[in-house]
């Protein structure tokens, strides 16, 4: 298994390098921060803009290849991902943004996976009963409900709770209260800010796993190997838990590779609605600000997260599918 995962990790490292390099060339060829600078009042001269950007490593007169070599050399020698047109260092802001996104999404990812798979198994074991109909109907409803609307509805619900109680229990925006005392007050404040977005992303995130796990499990419930297990004396639930569930979980485990990066880097809806300045929202803002280095850094981060998710999916597959270990 270790050899298998090591080989896959090497492939993903190559993928990260290629996608990041291609993304840089695309960004440096299409994003023109000098155009935005010349729209300021008072308007700087082109020479002033070029001199300013040259000092930031964003020389608009250099070729894409020259800028790429300088940018890549800074990463290899100093782990320096460059600077933004406003002079900010990408490394410093990147670390803060990643921490915000991690705090926002890590709990919802774990809860989404556990609850989604558990409800999928539960509904499949009770096929066509009212429990199955209620859970599956909810999952299909969530699939057609746009994420911004869903999160906004949760916000309204939290505001209604606050108004009913007569005091603020839940915070619907922001990551913390300015000037909060450290210790227990800071922890309570963190939970109050964390509860609403985590709840929203969880209840609207498990639907895909529930539907997939239910369908894959139902496809295997009447398989020959399950019938054989029941003929040997196992009950239906025992046969499902020991045999059908293990096989049906393989494609669900593989889908983790696509879910984790989608949540982390595509969660700009949640970050925008709940006012959490994370990596997803930053990546969208970088396009409007014509920020080449930030756009490339967030692309590289998305590729790394995809690789991590894919490795976790491969690891989960090796646990439930012995054929992978043999290969």
BELKALIN-V385657 format. One record per helix or strand of 3 or more residues. SS is the DSSP state (alpha for helix, beta for strand). FROM is the first residue (numbers start at 1). LEN is the number of residues. Records with the same first field share a line. If there is no record, write none. Layout:
# BELKALIN-V385657
SS=FROM-LEN ; FROM-LEN
This chain:
# BELKALIN-V385657
alpha=2-29 ; 33-5 ; 46-10 ; 64-15 ; 90-36 ; 130-15 ; 147-19 ; 184-20 ; 207-15 ; 224-8 ; 236-30 ; 268-6 ; 279-10 ; 292-29 ; 322-5
